[in-house]
Every structure is written in C-alpha cells, then in structure tokens.
Amino acid sequence: MRTSHVVIEWFEQFPLLPGALIVIGGFVLLSIVMGRVTHRLARTDALFEHNDLAGFIFAVVGVIYAVLLGFVAVGVWERFTGAEARTYDEAAQLTIVYRDAAVFPAKEQLLRSELRTYVEDLVVNVWPAMARGRSEDSNGERAERLSATINGLRPANFGEANVQRKMIDAMAGALVDRDERLTEDATGLNGIMWAVVICGAFITVAFSFLFGFKRRALQSIMIGGLALLIGLIIFLTMSLDYPYRGSIRVGPEAFERALSTFTAIAAADAQR
C-alpha cells in the first residue's frame, strides 16, 4: 500500500516536536471530540447501565490491541537498531581495507585515496540524501571500482596473499552492508500493518466512548489519556519506520569515526 509510505514520507519532513504535535495532538484531540459527540447523541442512562459489560469488553479489546501494537513497535525498533549496527560494521570493514592497504605499496595510495573519498561522499552527500528520503546510489560505481582494485592485486608472497584475501572478505562484507542499507532506506512497515495499527487505535479508543460519565471533564481525561498513550507509541513507530530518515534516524557517526581512524593510520604509517 503506497499510501502509507506517502504519509510517512510527508510526516518525516517535520522536525521532531511539530511532528509529535501533529500525530499525538491530532489523535488526542480527534478522540476527545468524537467522545463528546458520541455522548451527546447516545442515551446517558443506557451508557451507565452497561458500564460493567463495556468494561469487560474494553479490557479484552485493549489487551488484543496492546499485543499488536507492542509487536509492531518492537519489530520496528529491532530493525532500527539493526540498521545502526550495520553502519558500524560497514565502517569497520572499510577500516580493515584501509589499514591492510599498506601491505601493497604500489597500490596503497590509490586504495587509501579512493577509500577516503568514498567515505567522505557517504558523510557529505549520501547521508543527507537518505535523510530526505532519496536513496541515491551516487557512490556505487566507486565502491565497485574499489572491489575490483582489491581483487586485481598481485601478491608477491604467501603473506600478501593472506592479506589480500582478508581485504577481499572485508570489502565484500562492506558491500553487503551497503546493499542492505540501501534496501532498508527504500522500504518501511507494510501498508497493511499500518492500516491494522491505525484502525485498531480508533476501535480501541471508540470503546471508551461506551462508558457513562457524570462529568464531562472525567470523560475527556480518560479518553485523552488513552489516546495519548496510543498516540505516543504510534508516533514512535512512525519515527523509527525508516531508519535513515526523519528526526530520529541513524546518523553517519560510524563513518565519521572511520575517517578519523584513517587519519590516525596514515599518520602512524608516515612515522615509520
């Protein structure tokens, strides 16, 4: 369902606080207004008579929706943390290649220069593009050139052959992490899941309309509190749905750290 992805992309254009006010505040306000309208149209005495029965059904509905919402929120959070861990793994693999390039003096400068340019492009260009929802593969060709250069190295002895194999494995791992990063940036929670989450939220809140209240203020507090709790979790899920976009996203810190490590390695090699 493309519609849900369009909504998420629209939502991620807002900073954290305005986005929270739109999603959470809008859901709370709508729930309170709908509750007030329901109580104006319904017979108040009938609602009082069925408070016990409504409470039992509401408890069942609440548990079912809590399990669903918890399942979705945990799944999105695990995906977010996995994406973050993958960036550190990708940066670590590139650092291995940079460090081991010193074993091949004839290609050392070329490899290290290409690696630094590749990582700088990730930080300066690719990451801001992903934050805007644009999965631009601007440095894909450079990554493939790096891999081809490493595969084309000609080791002079058994030791260099072992190092080359290590570099090939590290670069292959970095490319796999990169492909998975681009895939995660292009996909989010399934549209059907979003439809179930949103419909379940309104159904759960709507059941709270069936309780009779002597004071409207208490009704608003109960409905508003329930809507606030559900809205907070939905807002968190929306914010984490695309790991590299929005106000809450995986940053390029791993690659910034890799650039610092590159500089330290180059300085250490220069002093030998």
Summary of the structure (lengths in Angstrom):
residues: 272
radius of gyration: 26.6
end to end distance: 58.8
largest distance: 91.9
contacts: 816
relative contact order: 0.19
helix: 83%
strand: 0%
